[in-house]
Amino acid sequence: MFQYLIRRILWAGVLFLAVTMVTYVIFFLVPANPARLAAGQSATPERVREVEKFLGVDQPVYIQYVKFLKRLVLEGSLGQSFVTRQSVNEEIFRAAPVTASLVFGAMILVLLVAIPLGIFSALRPRSLLDRAAMTYVLIGISLPSFWIGLVLAYVVGFKLGLTPIAGYCEVISVPEASICGGVVDWAYRLVLPWSTLAIVVAGTYVRFVRAEVMETMNQDYVRTARAKGAPERQVMSSHILRNAMLPVVTMIGMDIGLLLGGSIFIEVVFGLPGLGGTALESIGRFDLPTLQGVVIFGALAIIVLTLIVDLLYAWIDPRIRLT
Amino acid sequence: MKRRIWSSVGMTVLGSALLVATMFAGTAAGGTAAADKQQVQQGGTLRIVSRSDFDYVDPGLSYFSHSWNMMAATHLQLLYYPHVEGPAGRRLTPMAAQGFPRVTNGGKTYFFAIKKGFKFSNGSNVTAANFKRSFDRALNKSMQSPASSFLDDVARYRTVGTYGFQVTLKKVAPDFLARMSMMFFSAVPTDTPFTAEGIKAPVVSAGPYFLKEWNQKASALVVRNPHWKNNQEPFKSLGYSNNINEFRWIVGPDPATQRLMCERGEADVCSFPPTQAKELSEQYGINKQRFYVKSQTTLWYLAMNNSRGIFQNNLKLRQAVSHAIDRRFMVAQHGYLAGQRTDQFLPYSMPGFKEFNIYSLKGPNYTKAKSLSQGNTRDGKAVMYTFNVAQGPPIAQSVQFNLKQIGVDVEIKQFDRVVQHEKSATRGEPFDLTLEGWGMDYPDPSNFINVLLDGRRIQADNNVNASYFNNAAINARMDKANAASGAARLTAYGQLDRDIVKDYAPVAPYISTNARIFTSNTVGCYGYTSIQGTLLTKICKR
């Protein structure tokens, strides 16, 4: 177990290096100079050189990259934004809880909807419920999240007036400038974003759970359990669901990791100040440190969640050994 | 200032990307009844929703137009453009200064006498030292302020007593006073630090309001300066209404969501997708209630590369291009009511603008264009740079079609806006045409003509003269116009505008843009000037 953890952590380090290096390389392949953007239009070449030095982009890319790594490892600093000159750490710490609120809330909704629906569809294939579920799957997978978000904002928020249309509320230390605050407001404002993300993601999960349950139901050990007279409830919980849920756990881990990297469209539609919006803005403004910060956060989220999933695997199914 | 234009391109892209969804939302929103006219109220909260946040709240660093729009209500300048619509709003007027400065030393030394009585939001008096501090900060290396380039010609500056501020320039610069209206040079407390990150909220300022709180990418709160007394001098003569008690900014929602927020009353001042402008105009009328269309000082134009290829030393072909392009189509690509067609380089609301009819605004004039291009198309091939979103591609295709009719084959090269600008700003880059835009830094015609067309400013890279136009006679006339002041200055620039576009045609302007704003039905009065944008000091609730 210990060896496994060490190996995974080392591998995570390699992955981390690869991700940051690729981001750096892609950024510098784009023929634009962030110093020129920061210096302002019609700045003299001398002024641009000054700003290059100020931003630290006056040195070769590999030196910039080494400096970035050194600063990150030794000081835990992601640097400063090229555009706002604010600490990227602060930007990430400010945005990450917003994205986490969106993702974890939505994933709870996804599981509440997808698992029962997938199981019932598998138990009654080609029934009315199954067909309805598959229609929903098709819609969830096909429609873009921003469209679903806007339709929900229009119908539920604007026409019916059941929820606010957009915005985010802090749960604790509510700023005076905010128009809302507290747990109730926080949840109330997130109902539509949660629903939007859940509609999009749950479709895949319903189909996946259905397929896994159907496949497991036809396994020999399930037939054997039934032949031995095990009650259907026990067959379902101990033999079918326990095995069918294993790949679902993996998928949840990966999806949460991916979504934590930023749910750009949903954050933009509902005006959530999360990582997705931050990444989008930093791309548009050619702000490498901020973009790098979001990428690193997303990569770390995937690495950590994958590790957790692997550990969970061994716990759910003792036959799996961590070697 | 291109940052502002990039920002507007970004907004347009978002709107276009969400076209299908927004059409759904837009067409079904017609049920809201038009609000009846009600009594104007004093007080209340105005909620402004914005897609993007302020860049900084530090006047020494901020350069985004919506940041300046907020600062116009929170900061005190030596001179300002009054917060009133019409010609008076375009007339430079003393604000903290007792009057226009005393100019000596052959026009190079300016002495400002500061009015007594202005106070910062913390209760301290505004003195000359507060304006000196803004200069100190602009020029301090550790600030890396974009303001420094607007003080390039300042030789020295100092306070004279408590209320005198003297600035000496290296050479005569009649646009210096217009520059002093920029937010960079607002009064700041003398202990405001030199910091590259900029100061944070609460921001002590001496305007009618001050920024109490700023939560980046989320919200901001501006409240009244308790020491600003509307009915007393020196405040009274500035004519501010200051109806609203507090302003709250909600940052983030996309334009389609913003419109819904204003329709439902969750916000008061909103943007909306460009595709919904027609519907809003039909629903609420234009400039009557809720939907406002106001002229800006921003121009989009087709720059022809005068330093190489088929347009170099080829006046007739450049003129032919200006006759051949379809301005009606090009303007339509910016969206309904997005601007007025133009063939001139100064925007309609820029002081000094005088209307001339030089090229066809209705559509291509191929007859005239062909007569000019005949025998002047050289190899008949041109490369056009454009950005790859919003109006960029369709306008490039339109130009390609139009120029084909006069014997020029245009190859279109699309880039991200940042990359396109970087390329076209580099001397020697192999392009013949590029789509460009410019918004003013301060309302003086030199900020368009001298900045964008003075060939002596061309450098290795980071050029804004995208046409690489460099004509000694015109440069001399620019110098002469720039040395003039008052009505003579505006007349000289108006004439220069005409002569450049007609007799040299380095660029083909096509749109002078409009701002389009949507408000909630609780907004009672609304003011806008092309210089300040939405007048926060003028706006009121019902």
HADDOCK unambig.tbl for C-alpha pairs under 7 A between the chains (distance, minus, plus):
assign (segid A and resid 31 and name CA) (segid B and resid 419 and name CA) 6.13 0.50 0.50
assign (segid A and resid 32 and name CA) (segid B and resid 418 and name CA) 6.72 0.50 0.50
assign (segid A and resid 32 and name CA) (segid B and resid 419 and name CA) 5.52 0.50 0.50
assign (segid A and resid 32 and name CA) (segid B and resid 422 and name CA) 5.86 0.50 0.50
assign (segid A and resid 36 and name CA) (segid B and resid 462 and name CA) 6.74 0.50 0.50
assign (segid A and resid 39 and name CA) (segid B and resid 146 and name CA) 6.27 0.50 0.50
assign (segid A and resid 40 and name CA) (segid B and resid 146 and name CA) 6.19 0.50 0.50
assign (segid A and resid 41 and name CA) (segid B and resid 1 and name CA) 6.61 0.50 0.50
assign (segid A and resid 41 and name CA) (segid B and resid 2 and name CA) 6.90 0.50 0.50
assign (segid A and resid 41 and name CA) (segid B and resid 462 and name CA) 6.78 0.50 0.50
assign (segid A and resid 41 and name CA) (segid B and resid 464 and name CA) 6.61 0.50 0.50
assign (segid A and resid 42 and name CA) (segid B and resid 462 and name CA) 5.86 0.50 0.50
assign (segid A and resid 42 and name CA) (segid B and resid 463 and name CA) 5.59 0.50 0.50
assign (segid A and resid 42 and name CA) (segid B and resid 464 and name CA) 5.74 0.50 0.50
assign (segid A and resid 43 and name CA) (segid B and resid 149 and name CA) 6.93 0.50 0.50
assign (segid A and resid 43 and name CA) (segid B and resid 462 and name CA) 6.81 0.50 0.50
assign (segid A and resid 84 and name CA) (segid B and resid 55 and name CA) 5.91 0.50 0.50
assign (segid A and resid 84 and name CA) (segid B and resid 56 and name CA) 6.66 0.50 0.50
assign (segid A and resid 85 and name CA) (segid B and resid 196 and name CA) 6.97 0.50 0.50
assign (segid A and resid 85 and name CA) (segid B and resid 197 and name CA) 5.08 0.50 0.50
assign (segid A and resid 86 and name CA) (segid B and resid 197 and name CA) 6.02 0.50 0.50
assign (segid A and resid 147 and name CA) (segid B and resid 21 and name CA) 5.35 0.50 0.50
assign (segid A and resid 150 and name CA) (segid B and resid 21 and name CA) 6.45 0.50 0.50
assign (segid A and resid 154 and name CA) (segid B and resid 25 and name CA) 6.18 0.50 0.50
assign (segid A and resid 158 and name CA) (segid B and resid 260 and name CA) 6.42 0.50 0.50
assign (segid A and resid 158 and name CA) (segid B and resid 264 and name CA) 6.36 0.50 0.50
assign (segid A and resid 165 and name CA) (segid B and resid 261 and name CA) 6.35 0.50 0.50
assign (segid A and resid 166 and name CA) (segid B and resid 253 and name CA) 6.71 0.50 0.50
assign (segid A and resid 177 and name CA) (segid B and resid 213 and name CA) 6.20 0.50 0.50
assign (segid A and resid 177 and name CA) (segid B and resid 219 and name CA) 5.87 0.50 0.50
assign (segid A and resid 177 and name CA) (segid B and resid 220 and name CA) 5.28 0.50 0.50
assign (segid A and resid 177 and name CA) (segid B and resid 221 and name CA) 4.76 0.50 0.50
assign (segid A and resid 177 and name CA) (segid B and resid 248 and name CA) 6.36 0.50 0.50
assign (segid A and resid 178 and name CA) (segid B and resid 219 and name CA) 6.05 0.50 0.50
assign (segid A and resid 268 and name CA) (segid B and resid 252 and name CA) 6.42 0.50 0.50
assign (segid A and resid 268 and name CA) (segid B and resid 253 and name CA) 5.63 0.50 0.50
assign (segid A and resid 268 and name CA) (segid B and resid 254 and name CA) 5.71 0.50 0.50
assign (segid A and resid 269 and name CA) (segid B and resid 253 and name CA) 5.54 0.50 0.50
assign (segid A and resid 269 and name CA) (segid B and resid 254 and name CA) 5.28 0.50 0.50
assign (segid A and resid 269 and name CA) (segid B and resid 257 and name CA) 6.30 0.50 0.50
assign (segid A and resid 270 and name CA) (segid B and resid 253 and name CA) 5.41 0.50 0.50
assign (segid A and resid 271 and name CA) (segid B and resid 251 and name CA) 6.80 0.50 0.50
assign (segid A and resid 271 and name CA) (segid B and resid 252 and name CA) 4.01 0.50 0.50
assign (segid A and resid 271 and name CA) (segid B and resid 253 and name CA) 3.62 0.50 0.50
assign (segid A and resid 271 and name CA) (segid B and resid 254 and name CA) 6.76 0.50 0.50
assign (segid A and resid 272 and name CA) (segid B and resid 252 and name CA) 6.39 0.50 0.50
assign (segid A and resid 273 and name CA) (segid B and resid 217 and name CA) 5.81 0.50 0.50
assign (segid A and resid 273 and name CA) (segid B and resid 218 and name CA) 5.95 0.50 0.50
assign (segid A and resid 273 and name CA) (segid B and resid 252 and name CA) 6.57 0.50 0.50
